[in-house]
């Protein structure tokens, strides 16, 4: 059994939820899990920042960053499920949990610290009010690190990627396609060039 107390504070000045083009957002999340009989106690903090700027109506620049830290309340190892992972939507070009410390291809370890940023340039290629379509170019950079024990593959180097994508805002919800290519990776990372996303694309 795991008991968690989750706190969240959000300051949202984006001009839209689904397809923002201007504004910024700050979000701080805190999770406190006291020691129980079956798990180590920990405190986990995550800070999220998003910023959007529009240039000449159709050109949108955005940066999204996330920083996280988790500490044990008993000075012991933290379970992998409670650590930070890297990959997927937050590091395109890598599989979900594809980048960072691991014991084997199927045993991801993650880390106690996370820093990751995504820089996007987006241009509307169809501004139809009902079904707009955006084209975007991006660069992602991130790192996850720090474990009490040393995993089999534990390089704490920076990972990065670049790529392009399309975003379709259909009447039933947004759909995204992206093709990404790692710039910096390790031999044991799991790369994934194509990413398909349904729902919030931000």
Backbone torsions as a table, in degrees:
resi	resn	phi	psi	omega
1	UNK	NA	134.3	176.4
2	UNK	-121.9	126.6	177.4
3	UNK	-102.8	129.0	-178.4
4	UNK	-131.3	138.8	171.7
5	UNK	-112.9	117.2	-173.2
6	UNK	-112.6	126.3	179.0
7	UNK	-121.6	144.4	-179.0
8	UNK	-147.0	135.3	175.7
9	UNK	-126.8	126.4	-177.9
10	UNK	-126.6	134.2	173.3
11	UNK	-121.1	105.8	-169.4
12	UNK	-114.1	114.2	176.1
13	UNK	-120.6	24.7	175.7
14	UNK	-73.7	148.3	-177.8
15	UNK	-83.2	-5.0	176.5
16	UNK	-160.3	155.4	178.6
17	UNK	-88.8	-44.2	-174.9
18	UNK	-81.0	-44.2	-173.9
19	UNK	-136.3	69.9	-177.7
20	UNK	-69.6	146.3	177.4
21	UNK	-128.0	-8.1	-178.9
22	UNK	-157.8	151.9	176.8
23	UNK	110.0	-171.1	-176.9
24	UNK	-150.2	164.0	-179.5
25	UNK	-144.7	135.9	171.3
26	UNK	-119.9	138.3	176.1
27	UNK	-144.1	126.6	176.3
28	UNK	-115.5	126.8	179.0
29	UNK	-120.6	138.4	-179.0
30	UNK	-134.4	130.5	176.6
31	UNK	-122.7	128.1	176.4
32	UNK	-117.6	120.1	177.8
33	UNK	-120.2	103.7	-179.0
34	UNK	-68.4	155.9	179.4
35	UNK	-59.2	134.4	173.8
36	UNK	-126.7	-176.9	-178.8
37	UNK	-70.5	-19.4	-172.3
38	UNK	-117.7	-0.7	-178.8
39	UNK	-152.0	157.6	175.5
40	UNK	-78.3	144.1	175.4
41	UNK	-76.6	148.5	-179.8
42	UNK	-154.9	162.4	171.3
43	UNK	-123.0	126.8	-175.9
44	UNK	-123.9	126.7	179.8
45	UNK	-122.7	137.2	178.1
46	UNK	-135.8	133.0	176.8
47	UNK	-119.0	128.3	-178.0
48	UNK	-119.1	136.3	178.5
49	UNK	-134.1	135.1	175.3
50	UNK	-133.2	139.2	178.8
51	UNK	-140.3	131.5	179.4
52	UNK	-124.8	139.7	176.1
53	UNK	-135.4	139.8	177.8
54	UNK	-110.0	134.3	178.4
55	UNK	-123.2	119.8	179.5
56	UNK	52.9	47.3	169.4
57	UNK	70.6	-47.2	-170.8
58	UNK	-105.9	-5.6	-178.6
59	UNK	-106.9	121.0	-176.0
60	UNK	-120.6	127.5	175.6
61	UNK	-111.5	137.7	-179.5
62	UNK	-143.3	150.1	172.0
63	UNK	-133.2	134.6	178.6
64	UNK	-130.0	128.7	-177.1
65	UNK	-132.2	148.1	177.9
66	UNK	-139.5	133.9	178.2
67	UNK	-127.7	135.9	-178.4
68	UNK	-144.3	154.7	177.3
69	UNK	-149.8	140.4	175.0
70	UNK	-133.1	135.2	-179.8
71	UNK	-126.7	147.3	177.6
72	UNK	-82.7	141.3	176.3
73	UNK	-85.3	-5.3	-178.1
74	UNK	-123.0	12.1	-178.1
75	UNK	53.5	42.8	179.7
76	UNK	-128.0	177.4	-179.8
77	UNK	-66.9	141.0	177.7
78	UNK	-94.8	138.2	179.8
79	UNK	-60.1	145.1	-178.1
80	UNK	-57.8	-35.4	-179.5
81	UNK	-63.9	-20.9	-178.4
82	UNK	-100.2	-2.4	177.6
83	UNK	-88.5	-179.6	178.2
84	UNK	-94.1	143.8	175.0
85	UNK	-120.1	167.2	-176.3
86	UNK	-139.6	135.9	180.0
87	UNK	136.8	176.6	179.7
88	UNK	73.2	-135.2	-174.9
89	UNK	-65.2	-25.1	-179.4
90	UNK	-93.9	-2.5	170.4
91	UNK	-155.3	80.4	-176.0
92	UNK	-63.2	143.9	-173.0
93	UNK	102.7	-10.2	177.1
94	UNK	-126.2	147.3	177.0
95	UNK	-64.5	159.6	173.0
96	UNK	-57.8	127.0	-172.0
97	UNK	57.8	35.2	-177.1
98	UNK	-95.2	-15.5	-176.6
99	UNK	-120.6	133.0	177.4
100	UNK	123.1	-179.1	-175.8
101	UNK	-58.4	138.7	179.3
102	UNK	-155.4	157.8	175.7
103	UNK	-93.0	-29.1	178.0
104	UNK	-160.6	178.5	-178.8
105	UNK	-58.8	-34.0	-177.2
106	UNK	-102.3	2.5	-177.9
107	UNK	-122.8	90.0	-179.7
108	UNK	-85.2	138.5	-178.1
109	UNK	-106.1	-42.8	-177.4
110	UNK	75.0	-159.4	-178.4
111	UNK	-154.4	169.9	-178.3
112	UNK	-85.2	-10.4	-179.4
113	UNK	-131.7	145.1	-177.9
114	UNK	-141.4	138.1	167.6
115	UNK	-144.3	130.1	-177.2
116	UNK	-152.6	143.8	178.4
117	UNK	-138.1	146.5	176.4
118	UNK	-126.8	126.5	177.3
119	UNK	-114.8	123.5	-175.8
120	UNK	-125.1	141.9	165.4
121	UNK	-114.2	124.1	-177.0
122	UNK	-124.9	136.8	177.0
123	UNK	-131.1	130.6	178.5
124	UNK	-72.6	126.9	176.3
125	UNK	-107.1	-8.8	173.4
126	UNK	-152.4	111.3	-175.8
127	UNK	-98.5	23.1	176.6
128	UNK	-54.7	130.7	-173.4
129	UNK	-60.8	-30.8	-176.6
130	UNK	-87.3	-35.1	-176.0
131	UNK	-142.3	68.2	178.9
132	UNK	-68.1	152.9	178.2
133	UNK	-128.6	131.6	179.3
134	UNK	-118.3	143.7	171.4
135	UNK	-107.5	137.7	179.9
136	UNK	-140.1	149.4	172.2
137	UNK	-114.9	148.0	-175.1
138	UNK	-151.9	159.8	171.1
139	UNK	-135.4	130.6	178.5
140	UNK	-118.6	139.7	178.5
141	UNK	-138.6	133.8	-180.0
142	UNK	-160.1	166.3	179.5
143	UNK	-153.9	138.2	172.8
144	UNK	-128.8	134.3	-171.9
145	UNK	-157.4	168.9	173.0
146	UNK	85.1	114.0	174.2
147	UNK	-138.5	149.4	177.9
148	UNK	-70.3	-34.6	174.0
149	UNK	-107.5	168.0	-178.0
150	UNK	-104.0	111.3	177.3
151	UNK	-64.4	163.4	179.0
152	UNK	-57.0	-46.4	176.6
153	UNK	-116.1	107.3	-167.0
154	UNK	-133.2	23.5	178.4
155	UNK	-60.2	132.5	-178.6
156	UNK	-103.6	31.0	-179.0
157	UNK	-72.0	161.0	176.4
158	UNK	-73.3	139.2	173.3
159	UNK	-109.2	147.1	179.1
160	UNK	-152.0	161.6	-179.1
161	UNK	-157.3	168.1	174.4
162	UNK	-143.1	162.8	179.1
163	UNK	176.2	-166.7	-178.9
164	UNK	-142.7	163.1	-178.2
165	UNK	-162.6	174.1	175.9
166	UNK	-129.6	141.4	176.8
167	UNK	-124.5	123.4	178.7
168	UNK	-109.8	123.1	179.3
169	UNK	-103.8	88.4	-175.4
170	UNK	-85.9	164.2	178.2
171	UNK	-60.0	-22.7	-179.3
172	UNK	-98.9	2.1	177.8
173	UNK	135.4	161.2	-178.9
174	UNK	-76.9	146.3	178.7
175	UNK	-134.2	134.1	-179.0
176	UNK	-126.9	144.9	175.0
177	UNK	-127.8	133.7	176.8
178	UNK	-140.5	148.3	176.4
179	UNK	-122.6	119.3	-173.6
180	UNK	-128.7	153.8	-176.0
181	UNK	-134.6	122.7	-180.0
182	UNK	-61.8	138.8	172.3
183	UNK	-98.0	-47.3	177.4
184	UNK	-124.4	123.6	177.3
185	UNK	-152.4	174.5	176.5
186	UNK	-113.2	158.7	-175.0
187	UNK	-62.1	-26.3	-177.4
188	UNK	-92.8	-4.4	177.0
189	UNK	-67.2	154.8	177.3
190	UNK	-106.2	108.6	-177.8
191	UNK	-87.6	150.5	175.6
192	UNK	-145.5	110.3	-174.5
193	UNK	-71.1	-42.0	-173.2
194	UNK	-101.9	134.5	178.5
195	UNK	-130.6	127.7	177.3
196	UNK	-113.1	126.9	-175.6
197	UNK	-127.7	134.7	174.7
198	UNK	-119.7	134.8	179.4
199	UNK	105.6	-148.4	-176.5
200	UNK	-64.1	120.8	-176.9
201	UNK	-96.8	9.2	-175.3
202	UNK	-109.0	NA	NA
